[in-house]
Each structure stands twice: as C-alpha cells, then as structure tokens.
C-alpha cells in the first residue's frame, strides 16, 4: 500500500481509503469483516458519511483496540432520521447531538478530520457560519477533539471561497475524468480550468484532497452508461485521481467484501493496467494540448520524468514555491531534452512536449 504524508500534520495516509456510503445493506458481520480486512491490508483512511446509521456500531466494534491505526472523516451536517436514514442539516443542536452519538457509538473521543458537510453553494457556507456550526467545529479543534478542519464540496468556486475564509487542512472533492472534462452529471461542477486551478491551489497551500466519486457512481466502469461510451477500469480511475495535484486518497464506497477485494486488486495493479491515457482519445475537445501527467510518453530517452516536470512547472506557475524547489532538486531536468520527438509522438493529449521542455527550461533559468 502506498502512503502520502498530509502537509499540515504529517499523518501518513493510504492512497486507497474506504467510504461507508454503500455498505449499509450488508449485515453487521460483513461490515465488521470489511473494516478489519481493509485495515489488515494497509487501508487507514475512512469516510463515515452517508449510508445509514446502522454502519456506526459495527464500524466501532471493528476498530476497537486499533483506533490508533486509522483516520476517519466525520461530517458536521450529515444527520440521520428516526429510521436511521441519511440526511443533512444546518441546525446546530441537531449536529451536536449527532456528533456526540457518533463518537459514543464508535467508542472514541476524538475526530481525525472534521468536515463542514456538502458545501456546494455560497448560501450553504453562509448558513454554516450564521448557525454557529463553523464556530462549533473550530471550538472542538481548539480543544483537540477535532485534529484537522476540512470541508466537502462539488463546486470549485465555493471551495475557493472557503479556503479564503477558513484555515483548512483537507478538502473532500469529486474527481474523475468525466467531471474534470465537463461530461459528467450535476455533481461535476466547474470548467476544466476552474477545477485544475483549485487542485493546484490545494497542492500549493498544503491542503490535502480526499476524493469522492472516483468512478462517477460506477458509470465510468460501464461502457453503456459511461459518458465516454467506453469502460475504464478501477485501476485507471483510481490512478487518474491520484495524479491530480493535492490528492492524498481515494475514498470509494463498497457494498461488501467482494467490492473491497476488487479495489485492493486495482490498487496493486501494474503501471500498464493503471495507464489512463485512453481518455485522450475520448474527450479530444477538452484535453487537447493539456498535460495531465499520465506519463504515457515514458520512457524518455534522455531520462526526463516528463509528467513530473510538467506537474512541478504548472504548480510553480500557480505560485507553489515548494514545487519550484522540488523541480530544482530533480536529477534530470527539462534542459536534458534532446528534441528527439519521442514524447510528442506518444502523447495521447497532443501536447508538444519537446517544445514545452524548452519553455520549462527557460522558466527555471537553466
């Protein structure tokens, strides 16, 4: 299992996490088995939002005695009715009651990541402020009960506003090829450039991203329902998200053990199986000329990691000083390019990488 270090805090988070949004139909025994199997396999990051209230007790039993091994997201605004069905609220008292119940049922006295829940409109954020929910979250953070403050959203513009207004360490956002190239559903908000700008800002400011909907609700895995009219694989979708700037972890949902085993197999797939460059032939009008760091152009005869060089350059342009430092520490830089054209001929996104290497070389003053 690969792990990435959270910039603000230093926690090492598994790149494959697990969401609890689809497991509510399984038995208590299977829910416990899924969580234990996940932890034994190296997964240490969980999202507890959605699904239903019946997930919490078996989850708490599964982590008993090994709470220190895991991190989880808890959403301030996700609530459950008398039947245990998921909903959301901006009522402070109800949110307080829900958080207290969740902590008790899980058998823990702290929350790794406390999120403002589902902030998709400016009005949502304003209500979280005016109702006192944000202040309550910040109070728990000051007391050490909440270790990190974050939020979940589907809207780049709103996410940018929250990051302007509140110091956050983590953001949960919907990322997949369909959303990023404007051919998804109502949750795939923002233009190609708006989404890319948000991800780069997160990387530059050390705000980690946990990814929801990496498979577009399963549609990307089914040729009949995919907006591309071609099925991608679990491994391709997971790797696509992980290559976006700022991303720490994917948190797909599972329905039971079989889904978990499929995810674990995808996480262990080889580089060829994870190659998602085929999307360059599926959305040419949206991606032509833009490097998405897929590394399909490798190997470079001169030894340049072209995807990484592009990523550091884009981040440096966005104001990330650390990215510039990382670039300067590379053993092989853009200046090593011999203009052989190998990368140009292999790029599925029609990026003229040989010309871009000269541009990057000049930018960094090599």
C-alpha positions as CSV (number, residue, x, y, z in Angstrom):
1,X,0.0,0.0,0.0
2,X,1.3,3.5,-0.9
3,X,1.0,6.3,1.6
4,X,1.1,10.0,1.3
5,X,2.1,12.5,4.1
6,X,-0.5,15.1,4.9
7,X,1.3,18.5,4.6
8,X,-0.4,20.0,7.6
9,X,0.1,17.5,10.4
10,X,2.3,14.8,8.8
11,X,-0.1,11.8,9.0
12,X,0.8,9.1,6.5
13,X,-2.5,8.3,4.7
14,X,-3.1,5.3,2.5
15,X,-3.8,6.3,-1.1
16,X,-6.7,3.9,-1.0
17,X,-9.3,4.7,1.6
18,X,-12.9,3.5,2.1
19,X,-16.2,5.2,2.1
20,X,-19.2,3.9,4.1
21,X,-21.8,5.3,1.7
22,X,-22.9,2.0,0.1
23,X,-22.3,-0.7,2.8
24,X,-25.5,-0.1,4.8
25,X,-27.2,-3.0,3.1
26,X,-24.7,-5.6,4.3
27,X,-25.0,-7.5,7.6
28,X,-23.3,-6.2,10.7
29,X,-20.9,-9.2,10.5
30,X,-19.9,-8.3,6.9
31,X,-19.4,-4.6,7.7
32,X,-17.1,-5.6,10.6
33,X,-15.2,-8.1,8.3
34,X,-14.8,-5.4,5.6
35,X,-13.3,-2.9,8.0
36,X,-10.9,-5.5,9.6
37,X,-9.9,-6.7,6.1
38,X,-9.2,-3.2,5.0
39,X,-7.1,-2.3,8.0
40,X,-5.2,-5.6,7.7
41,X,-4.5,-4.7,4.0
42,X,-3.0,-1.3,4.9
43,X,-6.0,0.9,4.4
44,X,-6.0,3.5,7.2
45,X,-8.4,6.2,6.0
46,X,-12.2,6.0,6.2
47,X,-15.1,8.3,5.4
48,X,-18.1,7.9,7.6
49,X,-20.6,10.0,5.8
50,X,-23.8,8.7,4.1
51,X,-25.2,5.2,4.0
52,X,-27.2,4.8,7.2
53,X,-26.9,4.9,11.0
54,X,-26.6,1.1,11.2
55,X,-23.0,1.3,9.9
56,X,-21.5,3.0,13.0
57,X,-21.9,0.2,15.6
58,X,-20.2,-2.5,13.6
59,X,-17.5,0.0,12.5
60,X,-16.8,0.8,16.1
61,X,-16.5,-2.8,17.0
62,X,-14.1,-3.4,14.1
63,X,-11.7,-0.6,15.2
64,X,-11.8,-1.5,18.9
65,X,-8.3,-2.0,20.1
66,X,-6.8,-0.5,16.9
67,X,-8.2,3.0,16.8
68,X,-4.7,4.5,16.6
69,X,-4.1,2.7,13.3
70,X,-6.8,4.7,11.4
71,X,-8.0,8.1,10.5
72,X,-11.6,9.0,9.6
73,X,-13.6,11.9,8.3
74,X,-16.7,12.9,10.2
75,X,-19.1,15.4,8.6
76,X,-20.7,18.3,10.6
77,X,-24.1,18.4,8.8
78,X,-24.6,14.8,8.0
79,X,-27.5,13.5,10.2
80,X,-29.9,10.5,10.4
81,X,-33.6,10.3,10.9
82,X,-35.5,8.0,13.3
83,X,-35.3,5.2,10.7
84,X,-31.6,5.6,10.5
85,X,-31.7,7.1,7.0
86,X,-29.1,9.6,6.0
87,X,-29.9,13.3,5.5
88,X,-28.2,16.7,6.1
89,X,-28.9,19.6,8.3
90,X,-27.6,23.1,9.3
91,X,-29.2,23.0,12.7
92,X,-26.5,23.3,15.4
93,X,-28.3,21.4,18.1
94,X,-29.1,18.5,15.9
95,X,-25.5,18.4,14.6
96,X,-24.1,18.5,18.2
97,X,-26.4,15.6,19.1
98,X,-25.3,13.6,16.0
99,X,-21.6,14.1,16.6
100,X,-22.0,13.1,20.3
101,X,-23.9,9.9,19.3
102,X,-21.3,9.1,16.6
103,X,-18.4,9.4,19.0
104,X,-20.1,7.3,21.6
105,X,-21.1,4.6,19.2
106,X,-17.7,4.4,17.6
107,X,-16.0,4.2,21.0
108,X,-13.6,7.1,20.5
109,X,-13.2,10.6,22.0
110,X,-11.6,12.3,19.0
111,X,-12.2,13.0,15.3
112,X,-9.3,13.0,12.9
113,X,-10.9,15.1,10.2
114,X,-14.0,17.3,11.0
115,X,-15.7,18.5,7.8
116,X,-18.2,21.1,7.0
117,X,-20.6,18.9,5.1
118,X,-21.6,19.3,1.5
119,X,-20.9,23.0,0.9
120,X,-21.9,23.3,-2.7
121,X,-23.4,26.8,-2.7
122,X,-22.3,30.1,-1.2
123,X,-25.6,30.0,0.8
124,X,-24.5,26.7,2.3
125,X,-21.4,28.2,3.7
126,X,-23.2,31.3,5.0
127,X,-25.7,29.2,6.9
128,X,-22.9,27.1,8.4
129,X,-21.4,30.3,9.7
130,X,-24.6,32.0,10.8
131,X,-25.9,28.9,12.6
132,X,-22.7,28.5,14.6
133,X,-21.7,25.2,13.1
134,X,-18.3,26.5,11.9
135,X,-17.7,28.1,15.3
136,X,-18.6,24.7,17.0
137,X,-16.2,22.8,14.7
138,X,-13.4,25.4,15.4
139,X,-14.1,25.1,19.2
140,X,-13.7,21.3,19.0
141,X,-10.5,21.8,17.1
142,X,-9.1,24.2,19.7
143,X,-9.9,21.6,22.4
144,X,-8.1,18.9,20.5
145,X,-11.2,16.8,19.9
146,X,-11.0,17.5,16.2
147,X,-7.5,17.2,14.9
148,X,-8.0,18.8,11.4
149,X,-10.7,21.0,9.9
150,X,-11.8,20.4,6.4
151,X,-14.9,20.5,4.2
152,X,-16.6,18.6,1.4
153,X,-17.8,20.2,-1.8
154,X,-18.5,19.7,-5.5
155,X,-18.1,23.3,-6.5
156,X,-14.7,24.9,-7.3
157,X,-15.8,28.5,-6.8
158,X,-17.3,27.7,-3.4
159,X,-14.3,25.7,-2.4
160,X,-12.0,28.6,-3.3
161,X,-14.1,30.9,-1.1
162,X,-14.0,28.5,1.9
163,X,-10.2,28.3,1.6
164,X,-10.1,32.1,1.5
165,X,-12.2,32.4,4.7
166,X,-11.1,29.4,6.9
167,X,-7.7,27.7,7.5
168,X,-8.3,24.1,6.4
169,X,-6.1,21.0,6.2
170,X,-8.2,18.8,4.0
171,X,-10.9,19.0,1.3
172,X,-13.2,16.3,0.1
173,X,-14.0,16.8,-3.6
174,X,-15.5,14.9,-6.5
175,X,-12.8,14.0,-9.0
176,X,-12.9,11.7,-12.1
177,X,-12.2,12.1,-15.8
178,X,-15.9,12.8,-16.6
179,X,-16.2,15.6,-14.1
180,X,-12.8,17.1,-15.0
181,X,-13.6,17.3,-18.7
182,X,-17.2,18.5,-18.4
183,X,-19.1,15.4,-19.4
184,X,-20.4,14.1,-16.1
185,X,-23.6,14.9,-14.2
186,X,-24.8,17.7,-11.9
187,X,-22.1,17.0,-9.4
188,X,-19.3,17.6,-11.9
189,X,-19.3,21.3,-11.4
190,X,-16.8,23.8,-12.8
191,X,-14.8,24.1,-16.0
192,X,-11.7,22.2,-16.9
193,X,-9.6,25.3,-15.9
194,X,-11.5,26.0,-12.7
195,X,-11.1,22.5,-11.4
196,X,-7.4,22.4,-12.3
197,X,-6.8,25.7,-10.7
198,X,-8.4,24.5,-7.4
199,X,-6.4,21.3,-7.3
200,X,-3.2,23.3,-7.9
201,X,-4.0,25.7,-5.2
202,X,-4.5,22.8,-2.8
203,X,-1.1,21.4,-3.7
204,X,0.5,24.8,-3.3
205,X,-1.1,25.6,0.1
206,X,-0.7,22.1,1.5
207,X,-4.4,21.3,1.6
208,X,-4.9,17.6,1.1
209,X,-7.7,16.3,-1.1
210,X,-9.8,13.1,-0.3
211,X,-11.6,12.0,-3.5
212,X,-15.2,11.1,-3.7
213,X,-16.9,9.6,-6.8
214,X,-13.7,8.4,-8.5
215,X,-15.8,6.1,-10.7
216,X,-18.6,8.6,-11.4
217,X,-21.0,6.5,-9.5
218,X,-19.9,3.4,-11.3
219,X,-20.7,4.8,-14.8
220,X,-17.1,5.0,-15.9
221,X,-16.8,1.3,-15.4
222,X,-19.7,0.5,-17.8
223,X,-19.4,1.3,-21.5
224,X,-23.2,1.6,-21.8
225,X,-23.5,4.2,-19.1
226,X,-20.1,6.0,-19.4
227,X,-20.2,9.4,-21.0
228,X,-17.2,8.3,-23.0
229,X,-19.1,5.3,-24.4
230,X,-16.1,3.2,-23.3
231,X,-15.5,1.5,-20.0
232,X,-12.5,2.4,-17.9
233,X,-11.2,0.1,-15.1
234,X,-11.0,0.6,-11.4
235,X,-7.2,0.9,-11.6
236,X,-7.4,3.5,-14.3
237,X,-9.9,5.7,-12.4
238,X,-8.0,5.4,-9.1
239,X,-4.7,6.3,-10.7
240,X,-6.3,9.2,-12.6
241,X,-7.4,10.8,-9.3
242,X,-4.1,10.2,-7.6
243,X,-2.2,12.0,-10.3
244,X,-4.2,15.2,-9.7
245,X,-2.3,17.9,-7.7
246,X,-3.1,17.9,-4.0
247,X,-4.8,14.4,-3.9
248,X,-4.0,12.3,-0.9
249,X,-6.5,9.5,-1.0
250,X,-9.4,7.9,-2.9
251,X,-12.4,7.0,-0.7
252,X,-14.7,4.9,-2.9
253,X,-17.7,3.2,-1.3
254,X,-18.1,-0.6,-1.1
255,X,-21.2,-2.8,-0.7
256,X,-19.3,-5.7,0.8
257,X,-16.2,-7.9,0.8
258,X,-16.2,-8.6,-2.9
259,X,-16.1,-4.9,-3.7
260,X,-13.2,-4.4,-1.3
261,X,-11.2,-7.2,-2.8
262,X,-11.7,-5.7,-6.3
263,X,-10.4,-2.3,-5.0
264,X,-7.4,-3.9,-3.4
265,X,-6.5,-5.7,-6.6
266,X,-6.8,-2.5,-8.5
267,X,-4.5,-0.7,-6.1
268,X,-1.9,-3.4,-6.6
269,X,-2.1,-3.4,-10.4
270,X,0.9,-2.7,-12.6
271,X,1.7,0.6,-14.3
272,X,0.3,-0.6,-17.7
273,X,-3.0,-1.5,-16.1
274,X,-3.2,1.9,-14.4
275,X,-2.4,3.8,-17.7
276,X,-5.5,6.0,-18.3
277,X,-4.1,7.8,-21.3
278,X,-7.0,6.4,-23.4
279,X,-9.1,9.3,-22.1
280,X,-7.1,11.5,-24.5
281,X,-8.9,9.8,-27.4
282,X,-12.3,10.1,-25.7
283,X,-12.5,13.8,-24.9
284,X,-10.3,15.5,-27.5
285,X,-12.1,18.8,-27.5
286,X,-11.5,19.2,-23.7
287,X,-8.0,17.8,-23.2
288,X,-6.0,18.5,-26.4
289,X,-2.8,20.4,-25.6
290,X,-3.0,19.9,-21.8
291,X,-0.6,17.6,-20.0
292,X,-2.5,15.5,-17.4
293,X,0.7,13.9,-16.1
294,X,-0.3,10.4,-17.3
295,X,3.3,9.5,-18.2
296,X,2.2,7.7,-21.3
297,X,5.2,9.4,-23.0
298,X,7.7,7.4,-21.0
299,X,10.3,6.2,-21.2
300,X,12.2,9.4,-22.2
301,X,15.5,8.6,-24.0
302,X,17.1,11.4,-22.0
303,X,15.7,10.1,-18.7
304,X,13.3,13.0,-18.0
305,X,10.3,12.3,-15.9
306,X,8.1,14.3,-18.3
307,X,4.9,14.1,-16.3
308,X,6.6,15.2,-13.0
309,X,8.4,18.0,-14.7
310,X,5.1,19.3,-16.1
311,X,3.4,19.0,-12.8
312,X,6.1,21.0,-10.9
313,X,6.0,23.6,-13.7
314,X,2.3,24.0,-13.5
315,X,2.4,24.2,-9.7
316,X,5.2,26.8,-9.8
317,X,3.2,28.9,-12.2
318,X,0.3,28.7,-9.6
319,X,2.7,30.2,-7.0
320,X,3.9,27.0,-5.3
321,X,7.4,27.8,-4.2
322,X,8.0,24.2,-2.9
323,X,7.2,22.9,-6.4
324,X,9.9,25.1,-7.8
325,X,12.3,23.7,-5.2
326,X,11.3,20.2,-6.0
327,X,12.0,20.8,-9.6
328,X,15.4,22.2,-9.0
329,X,16.3,19.0,-7.0
330,X,15.5,16.7,-9.9
331,X,18.5,14.8,-11.1
332,X,17.3,15.1,-14.8
333,X,15.6,18.4,-15.7
334,X,13.9,19.8,-18.8
335,X,17.3,21.0,-20.0
336,X,18.3,17.4,-20.8
337,X,15.7,17.3,-23.6
338,X,17.4,16.4,-27.0
339,X,14.3,17.2,-29.1
340,X,14.0,13.7,-30.4
341,X,10.2,13.9,-30.6
342,X,9.6,10.6,-28.9
343,X,7.2,12.2,-26.3
344,X,5.4,14.2,-29.0
345,X,4.6,11.1,-30.9
346,X,3.3,9.2,-27.9
347,X,1.2,11.9,-26.2
348,X,-2.5,11.0,-26.4
349,X,-3.4,14.6,-25.5
350,X,-1.4,16.0,-28.4
351,X,0.9,18.1,-26.2
352,X,4.1,19.2,-27.9
353,X,6.2,18.1,-25.0
354,X,9.5,18.8,-26.7
355,X,8.5,22.5,-27.1
356,X,7.2,22.5,-23.5
357,X,10.6,21.2,-22.2
358,X,12.2,24.3,-23.7
359,X,9.5,26.5,-22.2
360,X,10.1,24.9,-18.7
361,X,13.9,25.1,-19.1
362,X,13.6,28.9,-19.8
363,X,11.2,29.4,-16.9
364,X,13.6,27.9,-14.4
365,X,16.6,29.7,-15.9
366,X,18.5,26.6,-16.8
